Amino acid sequence: MKFSVTKHLIIPVIMFASACFVISCSSEDMTGGETTPVDASSESETPILREADFGGTEYKILAAAEQWKGKYAVEEADGDIVRDAVYEANGTTAYNYNIEIKYDVVNGYMAGMSEVQTRLKNSVIARDMVYDLFVAASAYVGGYILEGVFADLNSLPAVIDFTAPWWYANVNDNLTVNGRLYVCSGSYNLETISRAWCVFFNKQLFDALGLFAPYDTVIHGKWTYDGMMENAVTACSDIDGDGKYTEADRYGIIGTQTEPFVALPYGMGRFITEIGSDGAPRLTGAPQRTVDIMDRLQNLWDDKTLYFGTKEIAPADKLIPMFSDGRGLFMIYTLNLAEIPAARESTDFGILPLPKFNEEQEHYYTSSFCDISAIPLVVRDFEMSALILESLNAEYYDKAVPEYYNVALTRKLTRDNDSAAMIDILVEGSVMEFGKLFYSQLDSNLYNIAATFSNRKVSYATWWAEKGPAAEAKLDALIEQLTQLEK
């Protein structure tokens, strides 16, 4: 997947005479009847989408994204290349369709979930039709889907083309159950890229150890877990010579305490569920490949000379200083680490996708708790909601995503153009599957597998034999619950 890099453009002020993009934290009601689809087609600047004029109406987006509103709701251009591109993408959509985009930004984490739930329910159940679109982190939407507050995106007027390059196919295809899709992800959900798990490598340490940067290995499909381990082992050193490994020593792999063990299985192709031939999800269980993956990760977890996990979650507290100081050859973290000045201004590093299980694995997969978009079950105009969603994804694809690449690739004294191809692979391989979306409704340890490593005295196959039947029963109940939404 390639992205054309565009120069930043300042939208002429005249564009906002008939349409404007503003930020609002209000919850004003939007009323009006549901309208019939507009049958028109034309060409906009970026993609070819349907042409429509919505008469200056307000298009209101509930964004459970207070922590990263700069990826959605930007009030004005301020010189930051990503925020300016986000501002431009929103403004272009507003201008093209003669709407006023307003964001109602709320806390999307645990502290704000009840507020999000209340606003969604009021908009749908009370038929207030306050919101035209909803965006949030996928970690929090499973329960909302089961409450029946979202429309099936595949049943809306045919203005969304999920085959277009601005949509993440590996996400949307795996969240489609029996032909129905309630949440989706694409370029508009910029945090899907930002929170993509990847492998950073310390270029200076690679050179000092006589190792070759693995870019060509990745391109040729040969970047595997075992290959990463071979390099990692060469880096381990008891630097202070005290006979024990602490944060003062050098490790092959560093990360936060448990999170890499959530990401690595996805890179090796172990998903919680897969979509069967009948269109319904099923648990993947414990085939030999999964058991082998878990055995490898168990060994990594147990080897305190090879892997160091920081207890601090914020990467700038300890993880980045260790990496910058050459005490970690590889660092497993999300791509947004490259946005942090402390990382970009320190040691030179490269970016790699998560490794495959083996060379026979066809694709690279990227674990991401992606951001999603959803259209409420009751809105004023389904075609307007869908068409603006399509346009936002297309405009972000053209404007915001390339500028995000610029940030991720730029270092203190250099620009790592080799990593551009790696980020392409990350984006193309972004995957979000049914079991991850509903992991809390199934068994949280199917996702947070580090908990099984720290307590397990038996093989993963034995663990699954004990826990699997309960998870299967919960999955059956979950599918039945979703089936009832269709009636």
N, C-alpha and C positions, 0 to 999 in steps of 0.2 A: 504494500500500500504506500503510495507516494503522495506527498503534499507539496503543492506549489507554493513557494515562499513569496509573499506579496509585501511590497513596501507599505508602511503605515500611512493611511490616508486620513485626513481630517475632513469629516463630513461637512459640507457647506451649511452655514446657518440657515440658508433659505429652505433647506430640506425639512426643517422643523416647523415651518409655517403651517403646514397642514397635518403634520404628525410629529409626536414628540415621545421621547423616552425619558421617564423620570422614575425616581425611587420613592416609594411610599410605604409607611408602616401602618397605614390606616386599614380599617376593615369595613369600608363602606359597602353597602349592599349594591349589587348590580342586578337589575331586574329587566325583564323583557321576555318575549316568547321565543320558542325554538323556531329556527328558520329553515327553509329548504336549501339544499346545496346550490351553489353558484356554479354553472357550467361554463367555464371559460378557461382559456389557456393562452399563455404568452411567455415572454422571456424576461427574466430579471438578470441583474448583473452577473451573479455567480452561477446558479444552476438554472435549468429550465423548469419552472414550477407554474402552477395555475396562477393566473392573474385574478385579483379581486380587490375591491375597494370597500372597506368596512366603515367608511363614513366618519372617521375620527373617533370611533368608539374606544373605550378603555378595555385593554386586555390585561387581566390581573393574574399574576402568578404567585401562588403560595410556595415560598422557597424555604424548606426546612434546612437552611444552609447558612446560618449566621456565622459559623466559624470560617467559611470560605466564600462569603458573598462577593468577594472580588472576582470570582470566576463567573458570576451571574449578574449581580446588581451593582453596576458602577455608575455613579452619579454624573461624572464628568471626566474628560480626558485629563490626565495629570502627568504624562510623560513616562509612566510605567508601560512598557511595550505590551504586556499581556492585558492589563486592565484597559488600556487604550483600545486594543483590538476587540475586547469584549464589548466595550462601549460602542465601537463602530458597528459590530455585528448586530447588536440589539437595535441601534439607530437605523441601520439599513433596512432591517425587517419592518420596523415601525413605519418608515417612509414608504417602502414598497407597497404596503397594504393599508396605509392610512389608518393607523391605530395608535393608541397611546399605551405603551407598555408600562405597567406598574408592578413592582415587586413588593410583596408582603413577606418580609424576611423574619423568620423566627428561629429559635434554637432547635436544631434537629437532633441533638443528643438526648440522653436520658432525661435531663431536667426539663426538656421542652416537649417530650412526646405527648403528654396529656393535652397540651395546648394545640399541637398539630392535629391530634385526633378530634378535638372539639371543633376546630375550624373546618376540617374536612366534613365531619358529620353535619354541622350546621348548614354547610353549603349544599350538601347532597340530600340528606334526609328531610330537612326543612324546605328543600327546593329553593333556597335563597339564590342559588346560582352566582355566588360571590366570585368564585375562582374559575378561570378558564384552563388552568394548567397547574400541575403540582410537580415540584422537583425536590429530591432528597437523596440521602445516602441509602443504598439498598439494604443496609444492615437493619433498618428500622421499618421496612414497609411490608414485611410478610403479614403481620397482623392486620394492617390496613386493607390488604387485598382480601383477606378472609372476611372482613366486615362488609365487603361488597360496595365500597365507595368509589371504585374505579371502573371506567368503561373498558370493554374489550376493544383494543386498538385495531384488531383485524376485522371488526364489524363496522367500523366507521366509514364515512364516505371515502372513496379511493383517492385520497390526496397524499397519503404517506407511502413512499416507495422504500420498503425496508431492504431492497437490494442495492440502493444507492450507496456510494462509498462513504458517506458521512454517518452511516449506521454501523454499529458493532454487531456483526452477524453472529459471532460466537456467544454473545450475550443473549441477543433476542431469540435466536433459534432455540437455545437451551432453556429459555423461560416460557416458551410456547407449549402449552399443554392442551391436547385435544383441539388444536387449531386456534386456541385463545391466548391472547397476550395482554396482560393487564399493566405491565410496566415495561419500559424500553430504555435503551441507552444508545447514545450517539455522540457526535462531536460537540454538541451543545453541553453535554455533561462532561465538561473539561476535567473534572476531578477523577473521572474514570482513568484518564491517562496519568494524572498527577499521583494517584494512589496505586499505580501499577507496581507490583513487586518485581524487583530486578536485582542484578548482582553488580556492584561497583568493584572495580579492582584498582589497586594503587599502582600507577604506572612506574613510579620511581622504585618501588620495592620489587616490581617485576624485573626491571632492568638490573637492579643490584643482585638479584638471585639468578640472573642469566636465563630468565624465562621469556617466552614470546607472547605478546598480546594475543588473546584468543579470537580476534575478529574473524580471521579467515576460517578458523575452526567452526565458528557459528554459521558463517555464510554457507559452508559446505555441509551443514546439517550434522556435524560431529561433536557439538558442544554437549557433553553428557555429565551426569552427576559424578561418575567414577573419574572422568577426566579432570573435573574441578578438584576432586579430592587429591589426585596425584600432585597437582600444583600446590594445593593447600598444605599438604604434609611437609613440603620442602621449606615452608616459611616458618614453621613452629620452632621457637627457640626460648630457652630459659635465660633471658637476657641478663638478669641480675645475678644469676648463678646461685640462687638460694635453695635450689632443689625442689621448688614448688612453683606452680603457675598461678600468677595473679595478673591484675590489669597492667602491671609494669612489664609484662613479658609480651612476646609476639606470637600471634595465632594465625592459623591458616584462614579461619573464618570468624568474623565477629558480627554481632547483631544484637537486637534487644532480646530479652531472656527467652521468650517462647515464640514470638511472631514468625521467625523464619521457618519454623517447623509447621506452620500453617500454610505458608506460601509454597515451599519446596514440593510437597506432594502434587499440587496442581501443575507445576512445571513438568513433573514426571508423568502427567496424564492420569493421576488418580483423582477422580471426581466422586462426590458422595452419591450422586444419582446420574442416570442416563435416560434419555427418552427412548422408549421401546417402539417397536414397529406399530403398536396400536396408538401411538401418540401420547401415551401416559408415561410419567416418570417411574423409574424403579431403582431401588438401591443397588449399588454395584457390589456390595458385600465384601468378601475377602478372597478373591481369586489369587492365584500364586503370585502374579505380578504385584498386586497390592501388598501381599505379605512380604515380598522381597523389598519393596519400597520402604515399608515400615521397619524392616530389619536394618536397612542402611541408616535410616534416620535415628533409630534407637542407638546404633553404634556412635553416631555423631553426637547425640545427646550425652552419652556416657563418657565420651573422651574429653576430659577437661583440659587436655593439652592441645587440642585441635580447635575447639570452639569455645569462644568466650561470649556469654550473653550478659549484657548490662541490665541491671535491675531498673535503671532509669529509662522511662519510656521516651522522653524528649531526646532526640538524637544529638542535639547540641550540647547536652550535659556531659556525656562521657563518650558516646559512640564516635562522633565526628573527631574529637580530639585524639582518640586512640588511632583512628584510621589515618588522620593527618600526620601523626607522629610515627607512622610506619609500623604500628603494632598489630596490623591486620592486613593480610594480603587481599582477601575478599571481604566485602561488607554487604550483607543482604538487607535491603530496605526498599521502601517505596521510592518511586522516581522523584517525588517532591523534595527529597533530600537535596537534589541538585538546585532547588530554588533557594536554599538557605545560604546566606552570605558566608557563614563560617565554613561551609563546605566548598563553595565556589572559589573562595579566596585562599584556600589552603593548598594541599598537595594536588598535583595533577592526577586525574582519575579517568577511567573509562567506564562505559556502561555496557552491560551484557544482559541478555534475557536469562530467565531461570533455566537451568540445564535440563535436558531431556533425561529420561530414564536410561535409554541406550540409543545407539545410532539407528536402530530399526524403527524407533518412534517417528512417525511421519512429520508431526508439527511441533513447534514450540508453543507452549501455553503460558499465559500470563495471568497470575492470580490478581484479582482486584475486587475490592468491595466497592463496586462501581456506583456512581451516581445514576439515578434513573429519572425518567419523566413519566408522568401518568396524567390522563385526562379524567376529571371527575365524572361520575356516572350521570350526573345531571348538570348540563351547561346550557348557556343560551343558544349556542350555535356550534354543533359538533364539527362542521366543516371548518369554521374559523379556528377552533381550538387545534384541529389537526393540521391545517395549512400553516399556521404560525409556528407550530412545533417543527414541521418539516423545514420551514424557512430558517428558523433559528439554527437547526443542525447544519444546514447547508452553508449559512453565513459563518458560523464558527469554524467549520471545516476549511473554508477559504481564508479566513482572517485570523482567528484566535489560535488555532492549532499550530500553524507555522511559527507564530511568535512564541508559543510555548516551547517549541523545539529550540528556538534561538536561546532562550533562557537556560534550558536544560543542557545545552551543548557548550555554553560559554564558561570558560574558567578564568582564573586571575590573569594569566599571561598567554592563553591560547584558546583555540576553539577546536573541539574534538569532532571533526567531521566524520570520522570513522564510526562514532557512536550514533550518528544520524540513522544509519542503516539498522543499527541495533534497536533504536526506538521505533522504527517502522515495524520491526518484528514484534516488539512488545505490544504495540497498538493492534496489529493484525491478529495477534494471538490472545488478546484480552478475552477472558472467559468468565462467565458467571452462570452457575447452573442452579437448577431447581432446589437441590439439596442444600446449597449454600444460602439461598434466599430464605429458606424455611428451616435452617439448621436448629433454631431454638425450639421449633415445634416438633422436631424429630428426636435428635439426641445431640446435645452441644458438643460431645466428645468426638462425634463424627467430623466436626470441623476443627475444634480446639484439641488436636490430637496430642499435643505436648502433655496434656493431663494424663493420657494413657502411658506415656513414656516414663513419667516420674513415679507412677504407682504400679506399673505392670510387671508381673513376674511370669507371665505366660506369653505365648506367641499371639500375634494379632488375630490369627485364625481362631484361636481359642477364645480370645476376647470377643470376637464377632459372634461366635456361636452362642455366647451367653447374652450379649446385648442386642443382637440382630433381630430376634423375633419381636421384641417390644418396638423397635424402630420400624419394622415392617408394618405392624399394626397401626402405628401412628401415621405412617405414610398412607395407608388405605383410608383412614379416617380423614386425612387432609385432602386427598383426591376427591372423596365423597363430598366434602365441604365445598370444594371448588366447583364440583359438578352442580351443586344446588344453586350456585351463583348464576348458572347458565339458564335457569328456568324463570 
